[in-house]
Amino acid sequence: MSHSNHPFHLVNPSPWPLTGAIGALSMVSGLIMWFHKYNNSLMLIGTLITILTMYQWWRDIIREGTYQGLHTLSVSYGLRWGMILFIVSEIFFFISFFWAFFHSSLAPAIDLGMIWPPTGISPFNPFQIPLLNTAILLASGITVTWAHHSLMESNHSQTTQALFFTVILGIYFTTLQAYEYYEAPFSIADAVYGSTFFMATGFHGLHVLIGTSFLLICLLRHMLFHFSPIHHFGFEAAAWYWHFVDVVWLFLFISIYWWGK
């Protein structure tokens, strides 16, 4: 690695943005083919390309930040702002679903029976699985904070335990939501209630899966001693993302499950 006289990281030429774009295009085009022609071959190929790209691209970033020392304070500062702006964009993404929900629920149209939930829809009891899932995510917020404080205090074993519990709670949440979807008395095709319910909770579920994977990678990296008390932005980003997922679920539970039932 050549010496540089500045604190910034000028990345080397990389094929991964190109392969990532090819993978995403193939995956989305394949998804359309699957819906219309019942052929999922292109989607599976695109998914495989995307997964391989993700693995190799993130492997390079881990190498640059952990082993080559390229993530200086200035670079870390930029990465933090990048993660903050990404989470802000995700907030607006979910605002669109809440906007659609309240637009339809506060003044139900005549074709919905002018009531909410619409005629013929049997909503979930918010004090069964949804309340349990709320408790699970709140508990996971506590365990990920425990992991963060343990990491800053150089307590390797407690960080491992706390991250492990967080990942388990994330998997538990996803399992319960899958069961809830399986038992649902309505579908995404059941008027605007079904559309807004499954779009909002489904995309939140996708974010839980992504966040759980993020934290699982952080657990593996922690066990390989990639993090130190002052150099662990990879974990910090995962923790921020997980807290964001927690807060979105609280809004979903209060508005869609409880208020909108």
Disulfide bonds with the S-S distance in Angstrom:
none
